[in-house]
Amino acid sequence: MEYMAILLFVCVCLVLLLGFPVAFSLAGTALIFAGIGSLFGIFDGAFLHALPNRLFGIVTNSTLIAVPLFVFMGVMLEKSKVAENLLDAMAVVMGKRKAGMGIAVTLVGMLLAASTGIVGATVVTMGLLALPTMLKRGYSEQYSCGIITATGTLGQIIPPSIALVLLGDVLSSSYQQAQLNMGIFSPENVSVGDLFAGAVIPGMILVGLYILYSVFVAILKPEQVPALLDEDIEHIKKRKQVSLFVALVPPLMLIFIVLGSILFGIATPTEAAGVGAFGAIILAIWQKQFNLANLNAVMQSTTKVTAMVFMILIGASLFSLVFRGFGGEELIAEMFEALPGGLLGAMLVVMIVMFLLGFILDFIEITFVVVPIVAPILLMMGADPIWLGIMIAVNLQTSFLTPPFGFALFYLRGVAPKTVLTSQIYKGVIPFIIIQLILLALMAAYPSLVTWLPSQLYS
């Protein structure tokens, strides 16, 4: 019977490769296999009896309410030209230095990641705003594409990341499942706030490594990252009469209010997301970008993303039940136990599989399909849930950068000038892939990089 679980997983991946909608691919394939299994008496239909309770739990989950609110916040900030003002102000401050535009892009991308939490939006926004300017000023295509794409993926790891919100909910369920499997009944759980706190130090290390790489390029290959000319800076000043203080303080205040209230236990992620959404509206009004057309566009985008997330979650829940009904969970547990190296060997295999799946699946699908299968087993083997969540997030972030199928590469290719070759985008991201692999190795060797801040905040 267990071979049916493997066949189910393979068939789902094949159906997704054919381009069918994710939610319906998961649910449809699972139902077909459940029907075949029931027909031949190898599937216990009682597993599907848990589906109504599970679906009710999904739609009433207070944590998941944060998703549409964070999406609304991110899209509203994108419409309010916060990124454009920040980039212009940073360019004036950093532009006279070699690689100054690259460092400015990194810092603005970090702030956008902490404001929007949406990878695609950050890559596209920075690609439209920064890439033409960098190329015009003499920056190399490879460096420009690499720094923009890599910085755009920071939304995957820097809180308040939507990926971490979804991971937090799934890991919470996995943690409870692992405890039940071990016969432990404990009120302790994994919260989204734990993951946000765990992501702060790795996220800052990653930003620091990106900036350090830009400095090395400026030293070793200064011709690839020239300083802006005085007339370029004066042109920016005349075109946009905005100071660094005016451009920087409003988004920083919003980030501090949203993220700080979560980290210090003042508000739940859902409450903080509501405040963030309201704050984004205030910023749009401040930037004179709040109007009916923009509000309509933001609400439509929020509705589409939210509907997609919840439909995928419903389909993934059905897939998970059928996978367990075929004994898939026991099969995975046996495979992990047979691997050499214990937890380290199992983590290595899971990281490689998720990295490869990141070529064909978005983080939402991987979070809802793969994580519920492997996380309970890894937690039973002794993995720290916060460390596991951040390792998964950084791993998927690396996967989204890796040629030839990285999602972030496709986002940039869609907005980059036709003069920029796809091969230049691919070559440009290679140093940043190496940087992210270094971060993964550091977190694997020193888990305290992830667990120290949550332990200090919530001890």
HELIX and SHEET records of a PDB file:
HELIX    1   1 GLU A    2  LEU A   17  1                                  16    
HELIX    2   2 VAL A   22  LEU A   39  1                                  18    
HELIX    3   3 GLY A   45  ALA A   50  5                                   6    
HELIX    4   4 LEU A   51  VAL A   59  1                                   9    
HELIX    5   5 THR A   63  ILE A   65  5                                   3    
HELIX    6   6 ALA A   66  LYS A   79  1                                  14    
HELIX    7   7 VAL A   82  MET A   94  1                                  13    
HELIX    8   8 GLY A  100  THR A  116  1                                  17    
HELIX    9   9 VAL A  119  LEU A  129  1                                  11    
HELIX   10  10 LEU A  131  LYS A  136  1                                   6    
HELIX   11  11 GLU A  141  GLY A  152  1                                  12    
HELIX   12  12 THR A  153  GLN A  156  5                                   4    
HELIX   13  13 ILE A  162  ASN A  181  1                                  20    
HELIX   14  14 VAL A  192  LEU A  220  1                                  29    
HELIX   15  15 PRO A  222  GLN A  224  5                                   3    
HELIX   16  16 ASP A  230  ARG A  239  1                                  10    
HELIX   17  17 LEU A  244  LEU A  263  1                                  20    
HELIX   18  18 PRO A  269  TRP A  286  1                                  18    
HELIX   19  19 LEU A  292  GLY A  325  1                                  34    
HELIX   20  20 GLY A  328  ALA A  338  1                                  11    
HELIX   21  21 GLY A  342  LEU A  357  1                                  16    
HELIX   22  22 PHE A  363  VAL A  369  1                                   7    
HELIX   23  23 VAL A  371  MET A  380  1                                  10    
HELIX   24  24 PRO A  385  LEU A  401  1                                  17    
HELIX   25  25 PHE A  407  VAL A  415  1                                   9    
HELIX   26  26 THR A  422  ALA A  445  1                                  24    
HELIX   27  27 SER A  448  TYR A  458  1                                  11    
END                                                                             
